[in-house]
Amino acid sequence: MKSEIQNKLEQLAYNRTTPFCYGCYIEAPTGVCSDCHSDDLMRHWRS
């Protein structure tokens, strides 16, 4: 079982990142890549 701190840290990391297609190397903020239409995405840190 995850601790409350772990859950909050995961939520914070999720909120500070955006979906990213590594194959096309572009951000995919909708959750689906606009080039290859993949939904198998990584998370990219927003600077």
C-alpha positions as CSV (number, residue, x, y, z in Angstrom):
1,M,0.0,0.0,0.0
2,K,1.4,3.4,-1.0
3,S,1.8,6.0,1.6
4,E,0.0,9.4,1.4
5,I,3.3,11.1,0.7
6,Q,4.1,8.8,-2.2
7,N,0.6,9.4,-3.7
8,K,1.0,13.2,-3.4
9,L,4.5,13.0,-5.0
10,E,3.2,11.0,-7.9
11,Q,0.3,13.4,-8.5
12,L,2.8,16.4,-8.4
13,A,5.1,14.7,-10.9
14,Y,2.1,13.9,-13.2
15,N,0.9,17.5,-13.0
16,R,4.3,18.9,-13.9
17,T,4.8,16.6,-16.9
18,T,3.1,16.3,-20.3
19,P,2.5,13.2,-22.5
20,F,5.4,12.8,-25.0
21,C,5.8,10.5,-28.0
22,Y,9.4,9.2,-28.0
23,G,9.0,7.6,-31.5
24,C,8.1,11.0,-33.1
25,Y,9.9,13.0,-30.5
26,I,7.0,15.5,-30.0
27,E,4.7,16.4,-27.2
28,A,1.2,14.9,-27.3
29,P,-0.9,16.9,-24.8
30,T,-4.1,15.2,-25.9
31,G,-2.8,11.8,-24.9
32,V,-2.5,10.6,-28.5
33,C,0.4,11.5,-30.8
34,S,-0.8,13.6,-33.7
35,D,1.8,12.1,-36.1
36,C,1.7,8.4,-35.5
37,H,-1.6,8.2,-33.5
38,S,0.0,6.2,-30.7
39,D,-1.2,6.3,-27.2
40,D,1.9,4.6,-25.8
41,L,3.5,7.7,-24.5
42,M,6.1,8.7,-22.0
43,R,6.0,11.7,-19.7
44,H,8.1,14.8,-20.5
45,W,9.2,17.3,-17.9
46,R,8.0,20.9,-18.7
47,S,10.7,23.4,-18.1
